[in-house]
Amino acid sequence: MAIDEYFADREPLDREIFDAVAAVLADCEGVDVEAVSVGVLFRARRTFVELRPRRVGLAVSIVLSHGLASGRVSRRVPLGASGVANFLTAKSATDIDDEVTDWLLESYEFCS
């Protein structure tokens, strides 16, 4: 489905968080953004960032070669040789700060 359609019946805050993530990745080549029933996927050669709705805000999954040692990360899921999915919650667009920006760009490099 189209991004606008996906966010049409969601909180405006969720769209703002998406827009902040999309802005970070806008200059990355070969990134496809796909809205599916469970969230929004950012893909290069494979999915490297996922945004999924929560009661407040969006869960952000960032695939890296390693688990992040940060209190912002609520869960780490090993993906075998494919890396580690690191989960955090963004409750507003300001949560997509310099630290998260670095992780998003690192994830793009790792997965593309």
N, C-alpha and C positions, 0 to 999 in steps of 0.2 A: 504494500500500500504506500501511498505518498506520505511524506513526512507531515505535511499540513493535515492530512486526513488522520494520521495517527494521533497528533496532538489536539485535534479539534475538540475532543471531549475530556481532555485532561487538564490538570491545573496549569495555569499560565507559568507558574514557577518551574514546572517540569520542562516546558519549552525553553525557558531562559537557560536552564542548565544544559540542555541539548545544544542550544545556540553557542554557549561558551565552549563546549567540547568541540563542536564543529568548527568554530573559529580557530582553535588551536591547530586542528588538522587540515585546515583549508588549503595550505600550501604544499601538502604532502601529495606526491604524485601517485596516481593509481588507486586512490581510496574510493571505495564504493560505500554508500550509506544505504542501509535497507531497514525499513520499518516492518516488523513482523508482529504478530499478535502479542508476543511476550516482551517486546522491547525494540530497541534500535541497535543494529549491528554496524560496526565500522570494520570494513575488510580491506586488506591489501591482497596478498596471496591467500590469506586466511583471516578469520575474524581475530582482531586484536583488541578491540574495545567493545563492550556491551553496556547499554544503559537499560535498566529495568525498573519499572515503577515500584515505589514503596509507599507506605501510608503517607509519609512526608518525604518528598524529594525522590531521587533516583539512586538505585544501587549502580555503582560503576565498577565494572570488571575490567582489569587491565592485565593483559598477558605479557609477562616478561620472562627472561631466562632464569630469574631468581625470585624468591619471596622477598617482599619489602619489609624492612625492620622499622616500622612506623606505627605509632599508636593510632593513626588514622585508618589503618588497615584492619578490618574486622575479621577477615578470614583469608586463608591462603589455600588454594586447591592445586596440588601437583598434577600436571598434565603429562607426566612421563618426559620423554625427550622433547616434547612440544613446549616445555616451560612450566610456569606457575601462573595461575589466575589469582590476582590480588584484588580483593573486594573492599570497597569503601562506600560510604553513603555521602552523596552531595545533597544538602538541604537547600542550597541556594547557588546561584551562579558564582558568587564570590568564593565558594569552596573550590572552584576550578582556578586555583592560584598558581604561583610559580612552581611550587613543588609538584602539584598534580600535572601541570603542563609538561614538566621534565619527564614524568613517568609516561604520559601519553605519547610524547615524541620518541622516547626510548622504546616503547612498545611497537610503534610503527616501524622503527628501524629493525627491531628484533624479528618481526613477523613478515617483513616485505622483502 
